[in-house]
């Protein structure tokens, strides 16, 4: 079954620091060739990666603290302020670290927390990384991730009715209105959201990060193996590249753009 009907955006999120808290948005301006503003703008290096902030190049996620291996990250509540570049991290409601990520002192404050509390998982000194408009995405190209909530509900059925929190999938756009799994057939198609246009470029292969509950930080499900058993693949969600600027927001329709007649 194909996604021939319009979908609707019901959730919009960015992840300023790779592996840390999602931040809900009501609307955002998409720009051609870019991620959501500040999405995966920073990462916490787990041992020397060779990343050069002056000439940023994509590095595999294994080089950073990440939920796939460091589920304790989900127990932290972080908030990033664009105007001041200030990150505040709370645990159990108490501030445990804060600092301006564009200053050496601010980065040192954040690094100090991870150095003290994540020692068993560290391969070397933790380091806050950024690289101008670089995005520490799981893929090398700058993309927007889209999750079909009907597919998430289908996973719940596969798991015998177990609730699956959609934020396990750390998507940018959460949509309803497409039949389950129909989004996987959209690779190569162009999506229209107001004036914005996004070209679907890749299916998202899920890793063990989705096994971590974003509310409890427990690694309590086996979603990729479940997908493999039921569907023969471990895909859920799609990546899309922004090919035309436009503002998008919660409640907006997501339509497939009709091919132009030549």
Secondary structure, 3 states (H helix, E strand, C coil): CCCCCCEEEEEEEECCECCCCCEECCEEEECCCCCCCCCCCEEEEECCCCCCCCCCCCCCHHHECCCCCCHHHHHEEEEEECCCCEEEEEECCEEEEEEECCCHHHHHHHHHHHHHHCHHHCCCCEEEECCCCCCCCCCCCCCEEEEEHHHHHHHHHHCCCCCCCHHHHCCCEEEECCCCCHHHHHCCCEEEECCEEEEEEEEEECCHHHHECCCCCCECCCHHHHHHHHHCCCEEEEEEEEEECEEEECCCEEEECCCCCC
